[in-house]
Protein backbone atom coordinates (compact mmCIF):
# COMPACT_ATOMS: atom_id res chain seq x y z
CA UNK A 1 0.00 0.00 0.00
CA UNK A 2 1.24 3.45 -0.86
CA UNK A 3 0.24 6.39 1.33
CA UNK A 4 0.53 9.81 -0.25
CA UNK A 5 0.59 12.80 2.08
CA UNK A 6 -0.08 16.45 1.29
CA UNK A 7 -0.61 19.44 3.55
CA UNK A 8 -4.37 19.44 3.08
CA UNK A 9 -5.28 15.80 2.55
CA UNK A 10 -4.28 12.17 2.82
CA UNK A 11 -4.76 9.72 0.02
CA UNK A 12 -4.47 5.94 0.24
CA UNK A 13 -3.67 4.27 -3.03
CA UNK A 14 -3.00 0.68 -3.95
CA UNK A 15 -2.91 -1.66 -6.88
CA UNK A 16 -4.59 -5.06 -6.91
CA UNK A 17 -1.43 -6.77 -5.71
CA UNK A 18 -1.25 -10.00 -3.79
CA UNK A 19 1.87 -9.98 -1.64
CA UNK A 20 3.52 -13.33 -0.84
CA UNK A 21 3.81 -14.01 2.89
CA UNK A 22 7.44 -14.47 3.89
CA UNK A 23 9.08 -14.83 7.32
CA UNK A 24 9.32 -11.04 7.80
CA UNK A 25 5.60 -10.56 7.14
CA UNK A 26 4.73 -13.57 9.30
CA UNK A 27 6.64 -12.03 12.23
CA UNK A 28 4.82 -8.72 11.67
CA UNK A 29 1.42 -10.45 11.61
CA UNK A 30 2.07 -12.06 15.01
CA UNK A 31 2.48 -8.64 16.67
CA UNK A 32 0.05 -7.48 19.36
CA UNK A 33 -0.02 -3.97 17.79
CA UNK A 34 -2.58 -3.47 15.01
CA UNK A 35 -0.49 -0.73 13.38
CA UNK A 36 2.45 -3.13 13.11
CA UNK A 37 0.20 -5.89 11.76
CA UNK A 38 -1.18 -3.57 9.07
CA UNK A 39 2.19 -1.90 8.42
CA UNK A 40 0.90 1.64 8.94
CA UNK A 41 2.46 4.49 10.95
CA UNK A 42 1.46 4.92 14.60
CA UNK A 43 0.08 8.43 13.87
CA UNK A 44 -3.03 6.59 12.70
CA UNK A 45 -5.46 5.23 15.28
CA UNK A 46 -7.00 2.07 13.82
CA UNK A 47 -10.69 2.01 14.75
CA UNK A 48 -11.70 -1.19 12.98
CA UNK A 49 -10.52 -3.79 10.50
CA UNK A 50 -11.74 -7.08 9.06
CA UNK A 51 -9.46 -10.12 8.80
CA UNK A 52 -10.54 -12.45 6.00
CA UNK A 53 -8.98 -15.85 5.42
CA UNK A 54 -9.63 -17.62 2.14
CA UNK A 55 -8.79 -21.25 2.69
CA UNK A 56 -9.34 -23.93 0.04
CA UNK A 57 -12.71 -22.54 -1.04
CA UNK A 58 -13.91 -21.50 2.43
CA UNK A 59 -13.94 -17.95 3.75
CA UNK A 60 -13.43 -17.15 7.44
CA UNK A 61 -13.83 -13.70 8.93
CA UNK A 62 -12.77 -12.01 12.16
CA UNK A 63 -12.82 -8.36 13.11
CA UNK A 64 -10.78 -5.87 15.08
CA UNK A 65 -12.22 -2.95 17.05
CA UNK A 66 -10.20 -0.31 18.87
CA UNK A 67 -9.61 -0.91 22.57
CA UNK A 68 -12.02 0.56 25.11
CA UNK A 69 -12.09 0.63 28.91
CA UNK A 70 -13.81 -2.75 28.99
CA UNK A 71 -12.52 -4.31 25.76
CA UNK A 72 -8.96 -5.22 24.84
CA UNK A 73 -8.62 -6.67 21.34
CA UNK A 74 -7.13 -10.12 20.93
CA UNK A 75 -5.66 -11.56 17.80
CA UNK A 76 -6.39 -15.26 18.42
CA UNK A 77 -8.42 -15.65 15.23
CA UNK A 78 -5.75 -13.95 13.11
CA UNK A 79 -3.10 -16.20 14.66
CA UNK A 80 -5.25 -19.25 13.89
CA UNK A 81 -5.43 -18.09 10.26
CA UNK A 82 -1.64 -17.81 10.19
CA UNK A 83 -1.07 -21.25 11.74
CA UNK A 84 -3.47 -23.06 9.40
CA UNK A 85 -2.55 -21.26 6.16
CA UNK A 86 -1.37 -23.46 3.30
CA UNK A 87 0.05 -22.64 -0.11
CA UNK A 88 -2.50 -20.69 -2.14
CA UNK A 89 -4.58 -19.55 0.86
CA UNK A 90 -5.04 -15.80 1.19
CA UNK A 91 -5.15 -13.41 4.12
CA UNK A 92 -6.99 -10.15 3.48
CA UNK A 93 -7.21 -7.09 5.69
CA UNK A 94 -10.26 -5.09 4.62
CA UNK A 95 -12.56 -2.34 5.88
CA UNK A 96 -9.58 -0.62 7.51
CA UNK A 97 -10.95 2.49 9.22
CA UNK A 98 -8.44 4.85 10.86
CA UNK A 99 -8.41 8.24 12.55
CA UNK A 100 -5.69 10.82 12.15
CA UNK A 101 -6.45 13.78 14.34
CA UNK A 102 -10.14 14.48 13.78
CA UNK A 103 -10.25 12.92 10.29
CA UNK A 104 -11.71 9.46 9.72
CA UNK A 105 -10.24 7.62 6.73
CA UNK A 106 -10.85 4.29 5.05
CA UNK A 107 -7.73 2.60 3.71
CA UNK A 108 -7.59 0.15 0.84
CA UNK A 109 -7.60 -3.58 1.49
CA UNK A 110 -4.33 -5.49 1.77
CA UNK A 111 -4.10 -9.00 0.29
CA UNK A 112 -1.45 -11.60 1.10
CA UNK A 113 -0.90 -15.14 -0.16
CA UNK A 114 0.68 -18.12 1.55
CA UNK A 115 3.54 -19.55 -0.54
Rosetta blueprint (number, residue, H / E / L):
1 X L
2 X E
3 X E
4 X E
5 X E
6 X L
7 X L
8 X L
9 X L
10 X E
11 X E
12 X E
13 X E
14 X L
15 X L
16 X L
17 X L
18 X E
19 X E
20 X E
21 X E
22 X L
23 X H
24 X H
25 X H
26 X H
27 X H
28 X H
29 X H
30 X L
31 X L
32 X L
33 X L
34 X H
35 X H
36 X H
37 X H
38 X H
39 X L
40 X L
41 X L
42 X L
43 X L
44 X L
45 X E
46 X E
47 X E
48 X E
49 X E
50 X E
51 X E
52 X E
53 X E
54 X E
55 X E
56 X L
57 X L
58 X E
59 X E
60 X E
61 X E
62 X E
63 X E
64 X E
65 X E
66 X L
67 X L
68 X L
69 X L
70 X L
71 X L
72 X L
73 X L
74 X L
75 X L
76 X H
77 X H
78 X H
79 X H
80 X H
81 X H
82 X H
83 X H
84 X H
85 X L
86 X L
87 X L
88 X L
89 X L
90 X E
91 X E
92 X E
93 X E
94 X E
95 X E
96 X E
97 X E
98 X E
99 X E
100 X E
101 X L
102 X L
103 X E
104 X E
105 X E
106 X E
107 X E
108 X L
109 X L
110 X E
111 X E
112 X E
113 X E
114 X E
115 X L
